[in-house]
């Protein structure tokens, strides 16, 4: 392997970490419910959503790479600050609710394993995440997150070990299948909303800025993003396949604990072990990404110093938002608020944000004043428009479902 290729491999990271973080415990629960309630019938959506994810993430990352600024900074420069405040506030609320659901998911797995109530694990888990980010430099945090991302391959192994019908897999993966019933549509909305999450957009853009990469490295960034999104969806695909084989018909699954306990008698201890390892690793990967994306977004909105290479004393606002997001997430669980409710409302906020963000990314990605000759090509533009149309339709349907008597 040449020295140049080795250096390029070392520069990979933000896209792969973002892709792995997209499969957080809340996402794992959503994919598990999709498999358990709809079987293989929505696997084709994973194929459709992959180029949509790549277009969204690549545009956000390119904007940060070319301008050296994060999305809130770009929005502040070219649009109303009120719009930035609305987007960032919605992002923070959605992230905190998801953090609450993710922390509860990790703690629930420890409860199933040890028999000790999940509430006793919340604070230790939170302190461990806080320690990693506050007392370690960005390069160290990046290495830890990449390692955690690689461990999520257990879900791909789990799908293989479940021994699904190859014929059914091929048919449902490549032939779109739509059912005209509420359960199917809501499962599809949850799947797409979980797969293309707004926090991933902000996180990767901030990480590209943190990397201090040059414009000449744009191709590496695009490759990194594509690899990360494909990997993310392979993991999600594996979760849906394995849960469809092992749990199809268990419609009572609402929490990670329900899913884990359902696996034990149905699929055995080995499947339970793989599922549990995946949830814990995904949680430790996603929680710092969720809190970090909020911290970066708020700090950049108000012009505060930010970044994990800064000491706490030098970036007080950044770390205050980071720690605050973690402990409010804990508070959600300590006050007895349902993790299912937290996940439900986080999807509402994500539903509001995604059509707005995908529309803005399309406009920003084609603005020559910002990107000069690096504006989006046909691939990104087509799938950004598709993301906007699908997410807008999904959001309208979601609110219709919530508000109808």
DRENKOLNU-631633 format. One line per field, with one value per residue (C-alpha): residue number from 0; x, y, z. Coordinates in steps of 0.5 Angstrom, whole numbers. Each point is the difference from the previous one (the first is absolute). Layout:
% DRENKOLNU-631633
i: c(NUM, ...)
px: c(X, ...)
py: c(Y, ...)
pz: c(Z, ...)
***
This chain:
% DRENKOLNU-631633
i: c(0, 1, 2, 3, 4, 5, 6, 7, 8, 9, 10, 11, 12, 13, 14, 15, 16, 17, 18, 19, 20, 21, 22, 23, 24, 25, 26, 27, 28, 29, 30, 31, 32, 33, 34, 35, 36, 37, 38, 39, 40, 41, 42, 43, 44, 45, 46, 47, 48, 49, 50, 51, 52, 53, 54, 55, 56, 57, 58, 59, 60, 61, 62, 63, 64, 65, 66, 67, 68, 69, 70, 71, 72, 73, 74, 75, 76, 77, 78, 79, 80, 81, 82, 83, 84, 85, 86, 87, 88, 89, 90, 91, 92, 93, 94, 95, 96, 97, 98, 99, 100, 101, 102, 103, 104, 105, 106, 107, 108, 109, 110, 111, 112, 113, 114, 115, 116, 117, 118, 119, 120, 121, 122, 123, 124, 125, 126, 127, 128, 129, 130, 131, 132, 133, 134, 135, 136, 137, 138, 139, 140, 141, 142, 143, 144, 145, 146, 147, 148, 149, 150, 151, 152, 153, 154, 155, 156, 157, 158, 159, 160, 161, 162, 163, 164, 165, 166, 167, 168, 169, 170, 171, 172, 173, 174, 175, 176, 177, 178, 179, 180, 181, 182, 183, 184, 185, 186, 187, 188, 189, 190, 191, 192, 193, 194, 195, 196, 197, 198, 199, 200, 201, 202, 203, 204, 205, 206, 207, 208, 209, 210, 211, 212, 213, 214, 215, 216, 217, 218, 219, 220, 221, 222, 223, 224, 225, 226, 227, 228, 229, 230, 231, 232, 233, 234, 235, 236, 237, 238, 239, 240, 241, 242, 243, 244, 245, 246, 247, 248, 249, 250, 251, 252, 253, 254, 255, 256, 257, 258, 259, 260, 261, 262, 263, 264, 265, 266, 267, 268, 269, 270, 271, 272, 273, 274, 275, 276, 277, 278, 279, 280, 281, 282, 283, 284, 285, 286, 287, 288, 289, 290, 291, 292, 293, 294, 295, 296, 297, 298, 299, 300, 301, 302, 303, 304, 305, 306, 307, 308, 309, 310, 311, 312, 313, 314, 315, 316, 317, 318, 319, 320, 321, 322, 323, 324, 325, 326, 327, 328, 329, 330, 331, 332, 333, 334, 335, 336, 337, 338, 339, 340, 341, 342, 343, 344, 345, 346, 347, 348, 349, 350, 351, 352, 353, 354, 355, 356, 357, 358, 359, 360, 361, 362, 363, 364, 365, 366, 367, 368, 369, 370, 371, 372, 373, 374, 375, 376, 377, 378, 379, 380, 381, 382, 383, 384, 385, 386, 387, 388, 389, 390, 391, 392, 393, 394, 395, 396, 397, 398, 399, 400, 401, 402, 403, 404)
px: c(0, 3, 1, -5, -5, 2, -1, -7, -2, 2, -4, -6, -5, -6, -4, 1, -1, -6, -3, 1, -3, -6, -1, -1, -5, -6, 1, 2, -7, -3, 3, -2, -7, 0, 2, -4, -6, 1, 5, 4, -5, 4, 7, -1, 0, 7, 2, -4, 3, 7, 1, -4, 4, 7, -3, -2, 6, 5, -3, 0, 7, 3, -3, 4, 6, 0, -2, 3, -6, -6, -7, -3, 6, -2, -7, 1, 4, -5, -6, -4, 2, -7, 0, 7, -3, -6, 4, 5, -5, -4, 6, 2, -7, 0, 7, -1, -6, 4, 5, -5, -2, 7, 2, -6, 1, 7, -2, -5, 5, 4, -7, -1, 7, 1, -7, 2, -5, 2, -1, 7, 4, -3, 5, 7, -2, -1, 7, 4, -3, 2, 7, 2, -2, 2, 7, 2, 2, -4, 5, -1, -8, 0, 4, -4, -7, 3, 2, -7, -3, 4, -3, -7, 1, -3, -6, 2, 2, -6, -4, 4, -1, -7, 0, -5, -3, 4, -6, -4, 6, 1, -7, -1, 6, 0, -8, -4, -6, -5, -6, -6, 0, 2, 5, 4, 0, 2, 5, 3, 0, 4, 5, 1, 0, 5, 5, 0, 1, 1, 5, 5, 0, 2, 5, 4, 0, 3, 5, 2, 2, 3, 5, 3, 0, 2, -5, 5, -3, -7, 0, 3, -6, -5, 3, 0, -8, -2, 4, -3, -7, 0, 3, -6, -5, 3, 0, -8, -1, 3, -4, -7, 2, 2, -6, -5, 3, 0, -6, -5, -7, 3, -4, 0, 7, 1, 6, 7, -1, -6, 4, 6, -5, -4, 7, 2, -6, 0, 7, 4, 6, 4, -4, -2, 7, 2, -6, 2, 7, -3, -4, 5, 5, -5, -2, 7, 2, -7, -1, 7, -2, -7, 3, 5, -4, -4, 6, 3, -6, -2, 7, 1, -7, 2, 8, 3, 6, -1, 4, 2, 7, -2, 1, -7, 3, 1, -7, -5, -6, 2, 1, -6, -5, 4, -1, -7, -2, 2, -3, -7, 0, 1, -5, -5, 1, 1, -7, -3, -2, -1, 6, -5, -3, 7, 1, -7, 1, 7, -2, -6, 6, 4, -6, 0, 7, 2, -4, 2, 8, -1, -3, 6, 5, -2, 0, 6, 4, -2, 2, 6, 2, 1, 3, 3, 1, -1, -8, -4, 0, -7, 1, 0, -6, -4, 0, -1, -6, -3, 2, -3, -7, 0, 2, -6, -5, 2, 0, -7, -3, 3, -3, -7, 1, 1, -5, -6, -5)
py: c(0, 7, 5, 5, -5, -1, 7, 1, -6, 4, 6, -4, 0, 6, -4, -7, 3, 3, -6, -4, 5, 0, -7, 2, -4, 4, -2, -7, 0, 3, -5, -6, 2, 1, -7, -3, 3, 0, -5, 1, 4, 7, -2, 3, 7, -1, 0, 6, 4, -2, 5, 5, 0, 0, 7, 3, -2, 2, 7, 2, -3, 4, 6, 0, -2, 5, 6, -2, 1, -4, 0, 5, 5, -1, 1, 6, 3, -1, 0, 2, -1, -2, -6, -2, 1, -4, -6, 0, 0, -6, -4, 1, -2, -6, -2, 0, -4, -5, 0, -2, -6, -2, 0, -3, -6, -1, 0, -5, -5, 0, -1, -6, -3, 2, 0, 7, 6, 4, 6, -1, -1, 7, 5, -5, -1, 8, 1, -4, 3, 7, -2, -3, 7, 5, -3, -3, 4, -1, -5, -5, 1, -1, -7, -2, 2, -4, -6, 0, 1, -6, -5, 2, -5, -5, 1, -2, -6, -1, 0, -5, -5, 1, -4, 4, -2, 3, 0, 4, 5, 1, 1, 5, 4, 1, 0, 6, -2, 4, -1, 5, -1, 5, -5, -1, 7, 2, -5, 3, 7, -2, -4, 6, 5, -4, -2, 8, 3, 8, -1, -4, 6, 5, -5, -2, 7, 2, -6, 2, 7, -3, -4, 6, -3, 4, 1, -5, -6, 1, -7, -3, 3, -2, -8, 1, 2, -5, -6, 2, 1, -7, -3, 3, -3, -7, 0, 3, -6, -5, 2, 0, -7, -3, 3, -2, -8, 0, 5, 0, 0, 3, 7, 1, 2, 8, 0, -2, -5, -3, -1, -3, -5, -2, -2, -5, -5, 0, 1, -2, 3, 1, 4, 4, 1, 3, 4, 3, 1, 4, 4, 2, 2, 4, 4, 2, 2, 4, 3, 5, 1, 2, 5, 2, 2, 4, 3, 2, 3, 4, 3, 1, 4, 5, 0, -3, -4, -7, -7, -6, 2, 6, 0, 1, 7, 2, -3, 1, 1, -6, -5, 3, -2, -7, -2, 4, -5, -6, 2, 2, -7, -3, 4, -2, -7, 2, 3, -6, 3, -6, -1, -2, 7, 3, -4, 2, 8, 0, -3, 6, 5, -4, 0, 7, 1, -5, 4, 7, -3, -4, 6, 5, -5, 0, 8, 0, -5, 3, 7, 2, 6, -5, -6, 3, -5, -6, 1, -7, -5, -3, -6, 4, 5, -6, -3, 6, 2, -7, 0, 7, -3, -6, 3, 6, -5, -5, 6, 2, -7, 0, 6, -2, -7, 4, 5, -4, -2)
pz: c(0, -2, 5, -4, 1, 8, 1, -4, 5, 6, -2, 0, 6, 0, -5, 3, 7, -2, -4, 6, 5, -5, 3, 7, 5, -2, -7, 2, 3, -6, -5, 5, 0, -7, -1, 5, -2, -8, -1, -6, -4, 1, -1, -7, 4, 2, -7, -2, 7, -1, -6, 3, 6, -4, -3, 6, 4, -6, -1, 7, 1, -6, 2, 6, -3, -6, 5, 6, 4, 3, -2, 5, -2, -7, 1, 5, -6, -6, 4, 6, 7, 2, -5, 3, 7, -2, -3, 5, 6, -4, -1, 8, 2, -5, 2, 8, -1, -4, 5, 6, -4, -2, 7, 2, -5, 2, 8, -2, -3, 6, 4, -4, 1, 7, 3, 3, -1, -6, 3, 4, -6, -3, 4, -1, -8, 0, 4, -5, -6, 3, 2, -7, -3, 5, 2, -7, -6, -6, -4, 6, 0, -7, 1, 5, -4, -6, 4, 2, -7, -2, 6, -3, -6, 5, -2, -7, 3, 3, -6, -3, 6, -1, -6, -4, -7, -5, -5, 5, 1, -7, -2, 6, -1, -7, -2, 4, 4, 3, 4, 1, 8, 5, 4, -7, -1, 7, 0, -7, 3, 6, -4, -5, 6, 4, -6, -2, 7, 0, 6, -5, -5, 5, 4, -7, -2, 7, -1, -7, 3, 6, -5, -3, -7, -6, -6, -4, 5, -2, -4, 6, 4, -5, 0, 8, 0, -5, 3, 7, -3, -3, 6, 4, -4, 0, 7, 0, -5, 4, 6, -4, -3, 6, 4, -6, 1, 7, 3, -6, 3, 7, -1, 8, -1, 2, 4, -1, 6, -3, -6, 4, 4, -6, -3, 6, -1, -7, -3, 6, 4, -6, -3, 6, 1, -7, 1, 7, -2, -6, 4, 5, -5, -4, 6, 2, -7, -1, 6, 0, -8, 2, 6, -4, -6, 4, 4, -7, -3, 6, 1, -8, 1, 5, -2, 6, 0, -2, -1, 4, 0, 4, 8, 3, 3, -7, -3, 6, -4, -5, 6, 4, -6, -1, 8, 0, -5, 3, 7, -3, -3, 6, 4, -5, 2, 8, -1, -2, -7, -5, -5, -5, 1, -1, -6, -3, 1, -2, -7, 0, 0, -5, -4, 0, -1, -6, -6, 3, 0, -7, -3, 3, -2, -7, -1, 4, -4, -6, 2, -4, 5, 5, -4, -6, -5, 5, 0, 0, -6, -3, 5, 7, -3, -3, 7, 4, -3, 1, 7, 1, -4, 4, 7, -1, -2, 6, 4, -2, 1, 7, 2, -3, 4, 6, 0, -3, 5)
***
